[in-house]
Amino acid sequence: MKDKNYLSNKNNWNKNYNLQIKKSIKIDPKSIFSLELKFILSKFKINLNQKSFIEIGCAPGRYLIFFNKEFNCDVSGIEYTNEGINMTKDNLKIENIPINLINEDIMKLKTDRKWEIVFSAGLIEHFKEPKKIINKISENNSKYIITIIPNYRYLNLLFLKLFRKDLIKIHNLEIMEPKKMIEIHNKKYNLIYSNYFGIINFGLYSFKNKFLRKIMYLFQIIIKKIYNLIPIRINSKYFSPYVIYLGELKNEKNNSSN
């Protein structure tokens, strides 16, 4: 039975992760996403070196690889799909990263362990009430939370309506702004930073048409080259591909008074 809070379902995700991989799926450390994320963490002096780190909804493992390689984090992941767990295991093996994975729904997770960094990317926007997810996540967090969601509004919404209408119904578009992200996290976390970030990313739309995908890939290469020559930080609700929330866990005394 599908949980009423879910906008998607396990079968859809299993289909996405039912793939055999021969080379690792990972984030380019020189991509605009990587450079912008590093800039934000550096700006607010967030030291991740050798910190315990867990990603919620970790398949296929690209962020686990990124945070292990770039920040030397001790990475773990939780993933509720069987295919996602298998794919993530294969991905981490290729990169020789220790496998610390939990095959469970985050809302059913029962463990006393706490991680210093709790991370999710492309997770909470698949829920009608994402605040419940954040409140649950906080139970296993001891320091910082980094939450990233896509910005499928404004110009990005236009692209979705033209090419990927099917994605709209499985995303909670209402939360895709910094103000909403702050509200969602406010009960458990003190705000460090929340904003739109990045410049237009055509990979956000997962175009089904192969020709269109190639054309947009070429455009993305051009955008990246321009960014590398002249780093442009124009965070805009109209075209930035992501919304980020960075927060620090409130202490229990403060929580009990809220």
N, C-alpha and C positions, 0 to 999 in steps of 0.2 A: 504493500500500500504506500502510495506516494505521500510524503510529509507535506502538509498544506503550506509550509513556509518555503518549500523549494519551487523555483520557477523552471528548473530542468529536472532530469531524472538520471538514475545510475546507468540505464541502458544506453542513453545518448553518449555519456562519457566513456563507457566501455567501448563503444564503436570507434570513438576518436583515438583511443589508446590501444586498439587491437592491431598493433604493428610490430614487426620485427625490425630492429635497428642494427645496422652494421657499423655506423660511426656515431659518435656522441651527438646528442642534441643539446646545444649550449648557447649561451649568450655571447656575442662578440664583445670582448672587453673594451673595444674601441667604438662601439655603437653609440649613437646619440643617447639612447636609454641609459647605457652603462655610465657614460661620462656625466650625464645630468644627475643620476642617482648618487654617484661618488661626490659630486660637487655639493649636493644638499647635505649629505652625511658629514662631509668635511666642514662645511660652513657652520654647522651646529655642534661641531666637535664630538660627534658620536663615534666612540672608539669600539669597533667590532672585533678587534684582534683577539683571536683565541676564545671568543665568547661562545657559549652554548646557544644554538640557533635551531629553531624549528619552523618549517614552512607548512602551513595548513592548506591542504589541497595541492600536494607537491608534484603530481605527475605533469610532465615526464621527467622532471628532475633538473631542468636547466638552471633554475635559481639556486638549487642546492650546490650545483657545480660552481656557479658564479661566486656565491658567498664563501665557499670553501677555498677556491683558488685566489680570489681577489682580497679576501679579508682574513683568511686562515681560520674561519669559523669551524667549530665542531658541529657539523650539520646533522639534523634529523628531519624526518618528514612524516606527515600523516596524510593518508589518501584512502578514500572510502571505496574506490573501485578496484576490483581484482586485476583487471587489465592494466590499470594505471600503476599499481604497485609493481607488477611484473616488468613493465616498460621502464619504470624508474630504476629498478634493480639493475637491469641490463645497462642503462645509461651510466649509472654510477660505477659499475664494474669496468666499463671501457676507460673511465677516467681514474681508476684506482682509488676511489673514495670509499671509505668505510660505510657499509650499509646499515643505517639505523632508521628503519621504517616501521610505521604502525598502520596496519590495514583496518581502519575504523572510521566511522562517522564522527566528526568532531563533537557533535551534540551528545554522543554516547561514550565519549572518552572518559575512562576512569583510571587516573594515575596521580600519584602524589608528586611526580617529578615536575620541576619548573625549569623553564628555559629563559635565559637572559634576553634573548631576542625572539619575538614572535613575528613572523612575516607571512603575508599572503598577497598574491597578485592575481586578480581575476577571479576572486572567490565570492566576496560578500554581495556583489551585485546580482548574484543568482538566487537571492533570497528576498522574500517579501518583507521580512522583518530582520534586517541585518544586525540590528542592535543586539538581538539574542545571541547571534554568533560571536560578536565582539565580547559580550559579557561572559560567555562560556570560555572563550580563548583566554581571557584575563586570568582565569583560575590557574593556568599553568604557565604564567608569565611572571618574571621577577624584576624586569627592568623596562625594556623598550618594546614598542610595537611599530611595525612599518606595514601600512596597508596601502596597496595600489589597486586602483580599478580603472577600467577604460573610460574614456569620455565619449560616450555615444550620443552627444547632443550637438546642436548647432550644425556646423559644416559636416561633422562626422555622421550625424543623423541623416543628413541628405544622402551621403554615400550609402548608408545602410538601406535607406528606402529605395534607392536606385538599383543596388546590386545584391543586398543580403537582408531582405525583409524578415527572413526566418530567424535572424538573430535578435530581433527586437523583443519578441515575446518571452525570451528566456533571460532577459536582462532588466533589472530594476533601474530604469533611466532616471527616476526621481532623485536618487542619491548621488548622482554624478556631478557634484559640485562641492567645493571645499566647505561651505557652510553646513551642508548635510553631513559630510564626513565628520566634522567636529561634533555635531549633535549626536551622532551614532556612538562616538567614542567617549563622550563627555563624562558619563557616569563612572567609568573605570580609569580614565587616563587624563593626565594633564597635557595640554597641547604644547608641542614644540614647534611644529610647522604643518601647514596644510595649504595646498595650492594646486592649480593645474601645472603640469610640467611636460616639457618636450615640444618639439615641432612636428608638424604633420607626419604621420606614419601610415603608409598605405597597407602595411602588413596587418593593421588593426582590423581590416575588413574581410580577410580570408576569402578573396575572390575565387569563385568556382571556375570561371572561364580562364583557361590556361593562357590564352593570348593576352587577355587583360592583365592577368597576374604578371606576365613577363614585362609588359609595358610599365606597370606600376613599380615593378622591381627596379627598372632602369631609372625611373623618376626618383626612387628612393636613394639610389646610388649618387645621383646628382645632388640631392639635398644633403646627403652625408658629406660629400666633398666640399660643398659650400660651407657647411658647419665646421669642418676641420680646418678650413682656411681662416674663417672668421667666426669663432664660437658665438652663436646668436642665442641669447636666452630671452625668448619672447614667450612667456607663459600666458596663454590666452584661452578663455572658455570657448572661443569660436573654432579653434583648430588643434589645440594641444591634445595629444592622444591619451593622456593619462591624468588622473587626479591622485595625489598622494596625501597620506596622513602619517605624520611622525609624532609619537607621543610617549610619555613616560608614565609608568604605572603609578597610580595614587596609592598612598599607604593605607593600611586597613582602617586606621583611626579616622582618616578623612572619608573613606568609603562609607563607614558606618553612620557618619553624620549626614550623608547625602540622601 
